[in-house]
Amino acid sequence: MISRERKVQANAVHKANLAYSLRRRLEVARAKNNSALVSMLEQEVKDLGLSL
């Protein structure tokens, strides 16, 4: 059985990885002036409750 502490830690790492990926994708979308993709990615950040 996985401990609660381990689950919390895994969740934190997962959220950090999501944030890193979204931050990078946003940088690329902005660099390419892809406003539609930027809007979608910003909404995804909000939906996931992340702060970049």
C-alpha positions, 0 to 999 in steps of 0.5 A, spaced: 500 500 500 502 506 498 502 511 504 499 518 504 505 522 504 508 518 498 501 520 494 501 527 496 509 527 494 507 524 487 501 529 486 506 535 487 511 532 482 506 531 477 503 538 478 510 541 477 511 537 471 504 539 468 506 546 470 513 546 466 510 543 460 505 548 460 510 554 461 514 551 455 508 550 450 506 557 452 513 560 451 513 557 444 506 559 442 507 566 444 514 566 440 510 564 434 504 569 435 499 563 435 494 567 439 489 561 439 493 556 442 496 561 447 488 562 449 487 554 449 493 553 454 492 559 458 485 556 459 488 549 461 492 552 466 486 555 469 482 549 469 488 545 472 489 550 478 496 551 476 500 558 477 506 559 472 
